[in-house]
Amino acid sequence: MSDLNTLMPGAKAPDFSLEDQNGNQVSLSQFLGKIVVVYFYPKAMTPGCTVQACALRDSKSDLEKAGVVVLGISPDASKRLKKFEERDELNFTLLSDEDHALADQFGVWGLKKFMGREYDGIHRMTFIIDKEGNIAHTMTKVKTKSHHEDVLNWISENL
């Protein structure tokens, strides 16, 4: 993790505008006044990312009650995100960061090791952004199975 310069609580979240799974531009600034969960995941339709996304999908009513908007961000192209949404009936916004410029700004892009290989990619991390657009919480160790509960618990206890 030492090569990452991950944004931490208190920092202003970088405003961004990315293409969603439907080809629309979505900006962070359009959600001012809401709590935004920005979660970065490595690749759509892979096992861990699917577990994480489906749990968020199934938590939609609890997230909405807490006034939370979920934005999932990966380096996948919009077309792949659309397939992911349709295959798993996802009910939140997926954003394409193909050039990983936003991942760089949040400090989640960097060297990874998997099965003896080293490569650059997205580290699975989540940022909870408060109603003023500041990072309230950074989750650097995300467990795909309990991510939705960890997010809801932190928000209910802190925001």
ChimeraX attribute file (.defattr): number of C-alpha atoms within 10 A of each C-alpha:
attribute: neighborCount
match mode: 1-to-1
recipient: residues
	/A:1	11
	/A:2	7
	/A:3	10
	/A:4	14
	/A:5	14
	/A:6	19
	/A:7	18
	/A:8	18
	/A:9	15
	/A:10	14
	/A:11	13
	/A:12	15
	/A:13	23
	/A:14	15
	/A:15	12
	/A:16	13
	/A:17	17
	/A:18	19
	/A:19	18
	/A:20	23
	/A:21	23
	/A:22	14
	/A:23	13
	/A:24	12
	/A:25	13
	/A:26	17
	/A:27	14
	/A:28	17
	/A:29	14
	/A:30	10
	/A:31	17
	/A:32	14
	/A:33	12
	/A:34	16
	/A:35	25
	/A:36	23
	/A:37	22
	/A:38	22
	/A:39	22
	/A:40	26
	/A:41	27
	/A:42	18
	/A:43	20
	/A:44	23
	/A:45	17
	/A:46	11
	/A:47	10
	/A:48	15
	/A:49	18
	/A:50	20
	/A:51	18
	/A:52	19
	/A:53	28
	/A:54	19
	/A:55	17
	/A:56	26
	/A:57	18
	/A:58	13
	/A:59	15
	/A:60	19
	/A:61	12
	/A:62	14
	/A:63	20
	/A:64	12
	/A:65	8
	/A:66	15
	/A:67	14
	/A:68	22
	/A:69	18
	/A:70	20
	/A:71	18
	/A:72	20
	/A:73	28
	/A:74	26
	/A:75	22
	/A:76	20
	/A:77	17
	/A:78	22
	/A:79	14
	/A:80	15
	/A:81	25
	/A:82	19
	/A:83	14
	/A:84	20
	/A:85	21
	/A:86	12
	/A:87	11
	/A:88	14
	/A:89	13
	/A:90	19
	/A:91	16
	/A:92	16
	/A:93	17
	/A:94	29
	/A:95	29
	/A:96	24
	/A:97	20
	/A:98	16
	/A:99	12
	/A:100	18
	/A:101	13
	/A:102	22
	/A:103	22
	/A:104	15
	/A:105	16
	/A:106	20
	/A:107	18
	/A:108	25
	/A:109	23
	/A:110	17
	/A:111	15
	/A:112	14
	/A:113	10
	/A:114	7
	/A:115	5
	/A:116	6
	/A:117	7
	/A:118	10
	/A:119	10
	/A:120	10
	/A:121	19
	/A:122	22
	/A:123	21
	/A:124	21
	/A:125	21
	/A:126	24
	/A:127	24
	/A:128	26
	/A:129	27
	/A:130	23
	/A:131	17
	/A:132	15
	/A:133	22
	/A:134	20
	/A:135	23
	/A:136	22
	/A:137	21
	/A:138	19
	/A:139	16
	/A:140	15
	/A:141	11
	/A:142	19
	/A:143	15
	/A:144	19
	/A:145	17
	/A:146	13
	/A:147	21
	/A:148	22
	/A:149	14
	/A:150	13
	/A:151	19
	/A:152	18
	/A:153	11
	/A:154	12
	/A:155	20
	/A:156	9
	/A:157	7
	/A:158	9
	/A:159	11
